[in-house]
Amino acid sequence: MPGIGDVVREGVDGLLFPPGDDQCLADAAESFIAGKVDWLAMSERARNRHAKEFSANRMASEFAAVYRELI
């Protein structure tokens, strides 16, 4: 899944399912509800990865580096 699949790693910091696949969505929700997935650990990994790789400061810093290189 381009976009979301670049940010969310299946089973690591989220669960992915094909758009429009209601059964896969229901199965993913059931995994959380039934305790088959450690949602607390998964959400912590997602928060940590976002802060490290996708924060506004990091993105701005990378854009600034590109502009400095072009100038």
N, CA, C and O atoms as a CHARMM CRD file, in Angstrom:
* protein
*
  284
    1    1 MET  N      0.83300  -1.19500   0.00000 PROA 1      0.00000
    2    1 MET  CA     0.00000   0.00000   0.00000 PROA 1      0.00000
    3    1 MET  C      0.86700   1.24400   0.00000 PROA 1      0.00000
    4    1 MET  O      1.43300   1.58000   1.04000 PROA 1      0.00000
    5    2 PRO  N      0.99500   1.93100  -1.10200 PROA 2      0.00000
    6    2 PRO  CA     1.78200   3.14900  -1.10500 PROA 2      0.00000
    7    2 PRO  C      1.17100   4.19400  -0.17800 PROA 2      0.00000
    8    2 PRO  O     -0.04200   4.21500   0.02900 PROA 2      0.00000
    9    3 GLY  N      1.99500   5.03800   0.36300 PROA 3      0.00000
   10    3 GLY  CA     1.51900   6.08100   1.27300 PROA 3      0.00000
   11    3 GLY  C      1.46300   5.54700   2.68100 PROA 3      0.00000
   12    3 GLY  O      2.45500   5.60200   3.40900 PROA 3      0.00000
   13    4 ILE  N      0.32400   5.03500   3.07200 PROA 4      0.00000
   14    4 ILE  CA     0.15900   4.49300   4.42500 PROA 4      0.00000
   15    4 ILE  C      1.14100   3.35400   4.65400 PROA 4      0.00000
   16    4 ILE  O      1.73500   3.25300   5.72800 PROA 4      0.00000
   17    5 GLY  N      1.31700   2.50200   3.66200 PROA 5      0.00000
   18    5 GLY  CA     2.24700   1.38900   3.78600 PROA 5      0.00000
   19    5 GLY  C      3.69600   1.82400   3.94800 PROA 5      0.00000
   20    5 GLY  O      4.52700   1.03900   4.40300 PROA 5      0.00000
   21    6 ASP  N      4.01100   3.06000   3.58400 PROA 6      0.00000
   22    6 ASP  CA     5.35300   3.59100   3.79900 PROA 6      0.00000
   23    6 ASP  C      5.56300   4.02300   5.24600 PROA 6      0.00000
   24    6 ASP  O      6.69700   4.09100   5.72100 PROA 6      0.00000
   25    7 VAL  N      4.49300   4.30700   5.92700 PROA 7      0.00000
   26    7 VAL  CA     4.56800   4.80800   7.30200 PROA 7      0.00000
   27    7 VAL  C      4.24400   3.71100   8.30900 PROA 7      0.00000
   28    7 VAL  O      4.91700   3.58900   9.33200 PROA 7      0.00000
   29    8 VAL  N      3.22500   2.92000   8.02600 PROA 8      0.00000
   30    8 VAL  CA     2.79700   1.86000   8.93700 PROA 8      0.00000
   31    8 VAL  C      3.39200   0.53800   8.47600 PROA 8      0.00000
   32    8 VAL  O      3.17800   0.10600   7.34300 PROA 8      0.00000
   33    9 ARG  N      4.13900  -0.09400   9.36700 PROA 9      0.00000
   34    9 ARG  CA     4.72000  -1.40300   9.06800 PROA 9      0.00000
   35    9 ARG  C      3.78800  -2.47200   9.62800 PROA 9      0.00000
   36    9 ARG  O      3.51800  -2.51100  10.82800 PROA 9      0.00000
   37   10 GLU  N      3.31100  -3.31900   8.76000 PROA 10     0.00000
   38   10 GLU  CA     2.33600  -4.35400   9.11800 PROA 10     0.00000
   39   10 GLU  C      2.82500  -5.19500  10.30100 PROA 10     0.00000
   40   10 GLU  O      3.89200  -5.80600  10.26100 PROA 10     0.00000
   41   11 GLY  N      2.00400  -5.20200  11.34900 PROA 11     0.00000
   42   11 GLY  CA     2.29600  -6.01200  12.51400 PROA 11     0.00000
   43   11 GLY  C      3.33800  -5.43400  13.44900 PROA 11     0.00000
   44   11 GLY  O      3.57500  -5.98100  14.52600 PROA 11     0.00000
   45   12 VAL  N      3.96600  -4.33500  13.05300 PROA 12     0.00000
   46   12 VAL  CA     4.99700  -3.71800  13.89100 PROA 12     0.00000
   47   12 VAL  C      4.41800  -2.50100  14.60000 PROA 12     0.00000
   48   12 VAL  O      4.45100  -2.41100  15.82800 PROA 12     0.00000
   49   13 ASP  N      3.88900  -1.56700  13.81500 PROA 13     0.00000
   50   13 ASP  CA     3.28900  -0.38500  14.41800 PROA 13     0.00000
   51   13 ASP  C      1.90100  -0.10700  13.85700 PROA 13     0.00000
   52   13 ASP  O      1.41900   1.02600  13.88600 PROA 13     0.00000
   53   14 GLY  N      1.27300  -1.14800  13.35100 PROA 14     0.00000
   54   14 GLY  CA    -0.10300  -1.02900  12.86800 PROA 14     0.00000
   55   14 GLY  C     -0.52500  -2.27500  12.11500 PROA 14     0.00000
   56   14 GLY  O      0.28100  -3.17500  11.87800 PROA 14     0.00000
   57   15 LEU  N     -1.76900  -2.31800  11.75000 PROA 15     0.00000
   58   15 LEU  CA    -2.30300  -3.40000  10.92900 PROA 15     0.00000
   59   15 LEU  C     -2.83900  -2.78400   9.64800 PROA 15     0.00000
   60   15 LEU  O     -3.54300  -1.77500   9.68200 PROA 15     0.00000
   61   16 LEU  N     -2.51000  -3.38200   8.54200 PROA 16     0.00000
   62   16 LEU  CA    -2.94600  -2.87800   7.24100 PROA 16     0.00000
   63   16 LEU  C     -3.96700  -3.82800   6.63500 PROA 16     0.00000
   64   16 LEU  O     -3.95900  -5.03100   6.89600 PROA 16     0.00000
   65   17 PHE  N     -4.83100  -3.26500   5.83300 PROA 17     0.00000
   66   17 PHE  CA    -5.82400  -4.06500   5.10900 PROA 17     0.00000
   67   17 PHE  C     -6.17000  -3.32300   3.83200 PROA 17     0.00000
   68   17 PHE  O     -6.06400  -2.09800   3.77300 PROA 17     0.00000
   69   18 PRO  N     -6.58200  -4.05600   2.81100 PROA 18     0.00000
   70   18 PRO  CA    -6.89400  -3.41700   1.52400 PROA 18     0.00000
   71   18 PRO  C     -8.09700  -2.46900   1.63700 PROA 18     0.00000
   72   18 PRO  O     -9.05900  -2.76600   2.34500 PROA 18     0.00000
   73   19 PRO  N     -8.03800  -1.34200   0.94400 PROA 19     0.00000
   74   19 PRO  CA    -9.17700  -0.42000   0.95100 PROA 19     0.00000
   75   19 PRO  C    -10.44300  -1.13200   0.48200 PROA 19     0.00000
   76   19 PRO  O    -10.43300  -1.87200  -0.50200 PROA 19     0.00000
   77   20 GLY  N    -11.51600  -0.89200   1.20100 PROA 20     0.00000
   78   20 GLY  CA   -12.81000  -1.45400   0.83500 PROA 20     0.00000
   79   20 GLY  C    -13.03000  -2.88600   1.28300 PROA 20     0.00000
   80   20 GLY  O    -14.10400  -3.44000   1.05300 PROA 20     0.00000
   81   21 ASP  N    -12.03900  -3.49900   1.91700 PROA 21     0.00000
   82   21 ASP  CA   -12.18100  -4.88100   2.37800 PROA 21     0.00000
   83   21 ASP  C    -12.69800  -4.87900   3.81100 PROA 21     0.00000
   84   21 ASP  O    -11.92700  -4.88100   4.77100 PROA 21     0.00000
   85   22 ASP  N    -14.01700  -4.87500   3.92900 PROA 22     0.00000
   86   22 ASP  CA   -14.66100  -4.79100   5.24400 PROA 22     0.00000
   87   22 ASP  C    -14.29400  -5.96200   6.13800 PROA 22     0.00000
   88   22 ASP  O    -14.14200  -5.79300   7.34800 PROA 22     0.00000
   89   23 GLN  N    -14.15000  -7.14400   5.55900 PROA 23     0.00000
   90   23 GLN  CA   -13.83000  -8.31900   6.37000 PROA 23     0.00000
   91   23 GLN  C    -12.43300  -8.21000   6.96400 PROA 23     0.00000
   92   23 GLN  O    -12.22500  -8.56000   8.12600 PROA 23     0.00000
   93   24 CYS  N    -11.47200  -7.72900   6.17800 PROA 24     0.00000
   94   24 CYS  CA   -10.11400  -7.54400   6.70400 PROA 24     0.00000
   95   24 CYS  C    -10.09300  -6.49000   7.80200 PROA 24     0.00000
   96   24 CYS  O     -9.38000  -6.64200   8.79400 PROA 24     0.00000
   97   25 LEU  N    -10.86400  -5.42900   7.63600 PROA 25     0.00000
   98   25 LEU  CA   -10.97500  -4.40800   8.67500 PROA 25     0.00000
   99   25 LEU  C    -11.56000  -5.01900   9.94200 PROA 25     0.00000
  100   25 LEU  O    -11.04600  -4.78800  11.03600 PROA 25     0.00000
  101   26 ALA  N    -12.63400  -5.79900   9.80100 PROA 26     0.00000
  102   26 ALA  CA   -13.25100  -6.44900  10.95600 PROA 26     0.00000
  103   26 ALA  C    -12.26600  -7.41100  11.62200 PROA 26     0.00000
  104   26 ALA  O    -12.19800  -7.47100  12.85000 PROA 26     0.00000
  105   27 ASP  N    -11.51100  -8.15400  10.83600 PROA 27     0.00000
  106   27 ASP  CA   -10.52200  -9.08300  11.38800 PROA 27     0.00000
  107   27 ASP  C     -9.43800  -8.33800  12.16100 PROA 27     0.00000
  108   27 ASP  O     -9.01200  -8.78000  13.22800 PROA 27     0.00000
  109   28 ALA  N     -8.99400  -7.20000  11.61600 PROA 28     0.00000
  110   28 ALA  CA    -7.97400  -6.40000  12.29900 PROA 28     0.00000
  111   28 ALA  C     -8.52100  -5.87500  13.62800 PROA 28     0.00000
  112   28 ALA  O     -7.83900  -5.93700  14.65100 PROA 28     0.00000
  113   29 ALA  N     -9.74100  -5.36300  13.61100 PROA 29     0.00000
  114   29 ALA  CA   -10.35400  -4.86800  14.84600 PROA 29     0.00000
  115   29 ALA  C    -10.49900  -6.00400  15.85900 PROA 29     0.00000
  116   29 ALA  O    -10.23900  -5.81700  17.04800 PROA 29     0.00000
  117   30 GLU  N    -10.90500  -7.15800  15.39600 PROA 30     0.00000
  118   30 GLU  CA   -11.05300  -8.32000  16.28200 PROA 30     0.00000
  119   30 GLU  C     -9.71800  -8.71300  16.90200 PROA 30     0.00000
  120   30 GLU  O     -9.66800  -9.12500  18.06100 PROA 30     0.00000
  121   31 SER  N     -8.63500  -8.58800  16.13400 PROA 31     0.00000
  122   31 SER  CA    -7.30900  -8.90200  16.66900 PROA 31     0.00000
  123   31 SER  C     -6.97900  -8.03400  17.87100 PROA 31     0.00000
  124   31 SER  O     -6.40300  -8.51100  18.84800 PROA 31     0.00000
  125   32 PHE  N     -7.34200  -6.76200  17.80000 PROA 32     0.00000
  126   32 PHE  CA    -7.11600  -5.86200  18.93100 PROA 32     0.00000
  127   32 PHE  C     -8.04800  -6.20000  20.09500 PROA 32     0.00000
  128   32 PHE  O     -7.61400  -6.30000  21.24200 PROA 32     0.00000
  129   33 ILE  N     -9.31700  -6.37200  19.78800 PROA 33     0.00000
  130   33 ILE  CA   -10.31500  -6.62900  20.83000 PROA 33     0.00000
  131   33 ILE  C    -10.02300  -7.93200  21.57300 PROA 33     0.00000
  132   33 ILE  O    -10.14800  -7.99500  22.79600 PROA 33     0.00000
  133   34 ALA  N     -9.63700  -8.96100  20.84000 PROA 34     0.00000
  134   34 ALA  CA    -9.39800 -10.28400  21.43300 PROA 34     0.00000
  135   34 ALA  C     -8.02800 -10.37500  22.10900 PROA 34     0.00000
  136   34 ALA  O     -7.71400 -11.39100  22.72900 PROA 34     0.00000
  137   35 GLY  N     -7.22400  -9.34100  21.99800 PROA 35     0.00000
  138   35 GLY  CA    -5.91000  -9.35600  22.63000 PROA 35     0.00000
  139   35 GLY  C     -4.87200 -10.14900  21.85300 PROA 35     0.00000
  140   35 GLY  O     -3.83000 -10.50900  22.40000 PROA 35     0.00000
  141   36 LYS  N     -5.14300 -10.42300  20.58500 PROA 36     0.00000
  142   36 LYS  CA    -4.17500 -11.14000  19.75400 PROA 36     0.00000
  143   36 LYS  C     -3.02000 -10.23400  19.34700 PROA 36     0.00000
  144   36 LYS  O     -1.94700 -10.70200  18.96800 PROA 36     0.00000
  145   37 VAL  N     -3.25800  -8.95400  19.43200 PROA 37     0.00000
  146   37 VAL  CA    -2.25200  -7.95000  19.07900 PROA 37     0.00000
  147   37 VAL  C     -2.03500  -7.06400  20.29300 PROA 37     0.00000
  148   37 VAL  O     -2.99800  -6.62600  20.92200 PROA 37     0.00000
  149   38 ASP  N     -0.80100  -6.79900  20.62400 PROA 38     0.00000
  150   38 ASP  CA    -0.47100  -5.91400  21.74000 PROA 38     0.00000
  151   38 ASP  C     -0.54700  -4.46800  21.25200 PROA 38     0.00000
  152   38 ASP  O      0.45500  -3.88600  20.83500 PROA 38     0.00000
  153   39 TRP  N     -1.74100  -3.90400  21.31000 PROA 39     0.00000
  154   39 TRP  CA    -1.96000  -2.56800  20.75400 PROA 39     0.00000
  155   39 TRP  C     -1.15300  -1.51100  21.49100 PROA 39     0.00000
  156   39 TRP  O     -0.74000  -0.51900  20.89000 PROA 39     0.00000
  157   40 LEU  N     -0.92200  -1.71000  22.79100 PROA 40     0.00000
  158   40 LEU  CA    -0.16800  -0.71600  23.54800 PROA 40     0.00000
  159   40 LEU  C      1.28100  -0.65800  23.05000 PROA 40     0.00000
  160   40 LEU  O      1.82000   0.42800  22.83700 PROA 40     0.00000
  161   41 ALA  N      1.90600  -1.81600  22.86700 PROA 41     0.00000
  162   41 ALA  CA     3.27900  -1.85300  22.34300 PROA 41     0.00000
  163   41 ALA  C      3.32000  -1.33500  20.91100 PROA 41     0.00000
  164   41 ALA  O      4.24300  -0.61500  20.53000 PROA 41     0.00000
  165   42 MET  N      2.31800  -1.70300  20.12100 PROA 42     0.00000
  166   42 MET  CA     2.26000  -1.27600  18.72900 PROA 42     0.00000
  167   42 MET  C      2.13200   0.24400  18.63400 PROA 42     0.00000
  168   42 MET  O      2.79500   0.87500  17.81100 PROA 42     0.00000
  169   43 SER  N      1.28900   0.82100  19.46600 PROA 43     0.00000
  170   43 SER  CA     1.10400   2.27300  19.41800 PROA 43     0.00000
  171   43 SER  C      2.35200   2.99900  19.91400 PROA 43     0.00000
  172   43 SER  O      2.68100   4.07800  19.42100 PROA 43     0.00000
  173   44 GLU  N      3.04500   2.41300  20.88500 PROA 44     0.00000
  174   44 GLU  CA     4.29600   3.01500  21.36800 PROA 44     0.00000
  175   44 GLU  C      5.35900   2.99700  20.26600 PROA 44     0.00000
  176   44 GLU  O      6.07300   3.98200  20.07400 PROA 44     0.00000
  177   45 ARG  N      5.46200   1.89800  19.55800 PROA 45     0.00000
  178   45 ARG  CA     6.41700   1.82900  18.43900 PROA 45     0.00000
  179   45 ARG  C      6.05600   2.85700  17.36700 PROA 45     0.00000
  180   45 ARG  O      6.93800   3.50000  16.79900 PROA 45     0.00000
  181   46 ALA  N      4.77000   3.01000  17.09400 PROA 46     0.00000
  182   46 ALA  CA     4.33300   3.98400  16.09100 PROA 46     0.00000
  183   46 ALA  C      4.68800   5.40600  16.52200 PROA 46     0.00000
  184   46 ALA  O      5.18600   6.19600  15.72100 PROA 46     0.00000
  185   47 ARG  N      4.43100   5.72500  17.78400 PROA 47     0.00000
  186   47 ARG  CA     4.76600   7.06900  18.28800 PROA 47     0.00000
  187   47 ARG  C      6.26600   7.33000  18.20800 PROA 47     0.00000
  188   47 ARG  O      6.69700   8.39800  17.77100 PROA 47     0.00000
  189   48 ASN  N      7.06000   6.34200  18.63400 PROA 48     0.00000
  190   48 ASN  CA     8.51400   6.51100  18.61700 PROA 48     0.00000
  191   48 ASN  C      9.04300   6.67700  17.20000 PROA 48     0.00000
  192   48 ASN  O      9.89900   7.52500  16.94800 PROA 48     0.00000
  193   49 ARG  N      8.53700   5.87400  16.28100 PROA 49     0.00000
  194   49 ARG  CA     9.00200   5.97100  14.89500 PROA 49     0.00000
  195   49 ARG  C      8.59700   7.30800  14.27900 PROA 49     0.00000
  196   49 ARG  O      9.37600   7.92300  13.55000 PROA 49     0.00000
  197   50 HSD  N      7.39000   7.75200  14.57100 PROA 50     0.00000
  198   50 HSD  CA     6.94000   9.04300  14.03900 PROA 50     0.00000
  199   50 HSD  C      7.84200  10.16200  14.54000 PROA 50     0.00000
  200   50 HSD  O      8.27100  11.01400  13.76200 PROA 50     0.00000
  201   51 ALA  N      8.13000  10.16300  15.83600 PROA 51     0.00000
  202   51 ALA  CA     8.97600  11.21400  16.40000 PROA 51     0.00000
  203   51 ALA  C     10.36800  11.19500  15.77900 PROA 51     0.00000
  204   51 ALA  O     10.96900  12.24500  15.55400 PROA 51     0.00000
  205   52 LYS  N     10.87500   9.99800  15.50300 PROA 52     0.00000
  206   52 LYS  CA    12.22600   9.86500  14.96200 PROA 52     0.00000
  207   52 LYS  C     12.29400  10.15600  13.46700 PROA 52     0.00000
  208   52 LYS  O     13.22500  10.82100  13.01200 PROA 52     0.00000
  209   53 GLU  N     11.32200   9.66800  12.69800 PROA 53     0.00000
  210   53 GLU  CA    11.43400   9.71600  11.24700 PROA 53     0.00000
  211   53 GLU  C     10.50300  10.69400  10.53500 PROA 53     0.00000
  212   53 GLU  O     10.78700  11.09900   9.40800 PROA 53     0.00000
  213   54 PHE  N      9.40200  11.07800  11.16700 PROA 54     0.00000
  214   54 PHE  CA     8.40200  11.86300  10.45100 PROA 54     0.00000
  215   54 PHE  C      7.99200  13.16100  11.15300 PROA 54     0.00000
  216   54 PHE  O      6.98200  13.76700  10.79600 PROA 54     0.00000
  217   55 SER  N      8.76600  13.58300  12.13900 PROA 55     0.00000
  218   55 SER  CA     8.39300  14.80300  12.85100 PROA 55     0.00000
  219   55 SER  C      8.53500  16.01400  11.92900 PROA 55     0.00000
  220   55 SER  O      9.26300  15.96900  10.93700 PROA 55     0.00000
  221   56 ALA  N      7.84500  17.07500  12.26000 PROA 56     0.00000
  222   56 ALA  CA     7.90800  18.29800  11.46600 PROA 56     0.00000
  223   56 ALA  C      9.33200  18.85100  11.45400 PROA 56     0.00000
  224   56 ALA  O      9.79700  19.34100  10.42500 PROA 56     0.00000
  225   57 ASN  N     10.02300  18.77600  12.58400 PROA 57     0.00000
  226   57 ASN  CA    11.39500  19.28600  12.63900 PROA 57     0.00000
  227   57 ASN  C     12.32100  18.49500  11.73000 PROA 57     0.00000
  228   57 ASN  O     13.15600  19.07400  11.03400 PROA 57     0.00000
  229   58 ARG  N     12.17800  17.18300  11.73400 PROA 58     0.00000
  230   58 ARG  CA    13.04000  16.36200  10.88000 PROA 58     0.00000
  231   58 ARG  C     12.75200  16.64400   9.40700 PROA 58     0.00000
  232   58 ARG  O     13.67700  16.80200   8.60900 PROA 58     0.00000
  233   59 MET  N     11.48400  16.70600   9.05200 PROA 59     0.00000
  234   59 MET  CA    11.12600  16.95100   7.65900 PROA 59     0.00000
  235   59 MET  C     11.62400  18.32900   7.21700 PROA 59     0.00000
  236   59 MET  O     12.15000  18.46500   6.11300 PROA 59     0.00000
  237   60 ALA  N     11.46800  19.34200   8.05400 PROA 60     0.00000
  238   60 ALA  CA    11.92900  20.69000   7.72100 PROA 60     0.00000
  239   60 ALA  C     13.44300  20.71600   7.56200 PROA 60     0.00000
  240   60 ALA  O     13.97300  21.38100   6.67200 PROA 60     0.00000
  241   61 SER  N     14.12500  19.99200   8.42500 PROA 61     0.00000
  242   61 SER  CA    15.58000  19.92200   8.34600 PROA 61     0.00000
  243   61 SER  C     16.02200  19.27900   7.03800 PROA 61     0.00000
  244   61 SER  O     16.98000  19.73600   6.41500 PROA 61     0.00000
  245   62 GLU  N     15.34100  18.23700   6.62300 PROA 62     0.00000
  246   62 GLU  CA    15.68500  17.56800   5.36600 PROA 62     0.00000
  247   62 GLU  C     15.40000  18.45700   4.15700 PROA 62     0.00000
  248   62 GLU  O     16.18700  18.49500   3.21000 PROA 62     0.00000
  249   63 PHE  N     14.27500  19.17100   4.18900 PROA 63     0.00000
  250   63 PHE  CA    13.97600  20.11500   3.10500 PROA 63     0.00000
  251   63 PHE  C     15.03500  21.21500   3.04100 PROA 63     0.00000
  252   63 PHE  O     15.49300  21.57900   1.95800 PROA 63     0.00000
  253   64 ALA  N     15.42100  21.74300   4.20600 PROA 64     0.00000
  254   64 ALA  CA    16.43000  22.80100   4.25400 PROA 64     0.00000
  255   64 ALA  C     17.74400  22.30200   3.68000 PROA 64     0.00000
  256   64 ALA  O     18.42700  23.04200   2.97100 PROA 64     0.00000
  257   65 ALA  N     18.11200  21.06300   3.97300 PROA 65     0.00000
  258   65 ALA  CA    19.35900  20.49900   3.44100 PROA 65     0.00000
  259   65 ALA  C     19.30900  20.41100   1.92000 PROA 65     0.00000
  260   65 ALA  O     20.30200  20.68500   1.24600 PROA 65     0.00000
  261   66 VAL  N     18.17700  20.03700   1.39200 PROA 66     0.00000
  262   66 VAL  CA    18.02600  19.96600  -0.07600 PROA 66     0.00000
  263   66 VAL  C     18.16900  21.35200  -0.68600 PROA 66     0.00000
  264   66 VAL  O     18.86500  21.52200  -1.68800 PROA 66     0.00000
  265   67 TYR  N     17.51200  22.34900  -0.08400 PROA 67     0.00000
  266   67 TYR  CA    17.60400  23.71600  -0.60900 PROA 67     0.00000
  267   67 TYR  C     19.03400  24.25300  -0.52200 PROA 67     0.00000
  268   67 TYR  O     19.50400  24.92600  -1.43900 PROA 67     0.00000
  269   68 ARG  N     19.72100  23.95500   0.58000 PROA 68     0.00000
  270   68 ARG  CA    21.10800  24.40700   0.71700 PROA 68     0.00000
  271   68 ARG  C     21.98500  23.76900  -0.37500 PROA 68     0.00000
  272   68 ARG  O     22.87000  24.42100  -0.93000 PROA 68     0.00000
  273   69 GLU  N     21.73400  22.52200  -0.66600 PROA 69     0.00000
  274   69 GLU  CA    22.50100  21.83400  -1.68600 PROA 69     0.00000
  275   69 GLU  C     22.22900  22.44500  -3.07100 PROA 69     0.00000
  276   69 GLU  O     23.14300  22.56700  -3.88600 PROA 69     0.00000
  277   70 LEU  N     20.99300  22.82200  -3.32800 PROA 70     0.00000
  278   70 LEU  CA    20.64800  23.40900  -4.62100 PROA 70     0.00000
  279   70 LEU  C     21.22800  24.79500  -4.80000 PROA 70     0.00000
  280   70 LEU  O     21.57100  25.18900  -5.91400 PROA 70     0.00000
  281   71 ILE  N     21.34000  25.52800  -3.72300 PROA 71     0.00000
  282   71 ILE  CA    21.87500  26.89700  -3.78800 PROA 71     0.00000
  283   71 ILE  C     23.36800  26.80800  -3.92000 PROA 71     0.00000
  284   71 ILE  O     24.04400  27.83500  -3.99300 PROA 71     0.00000
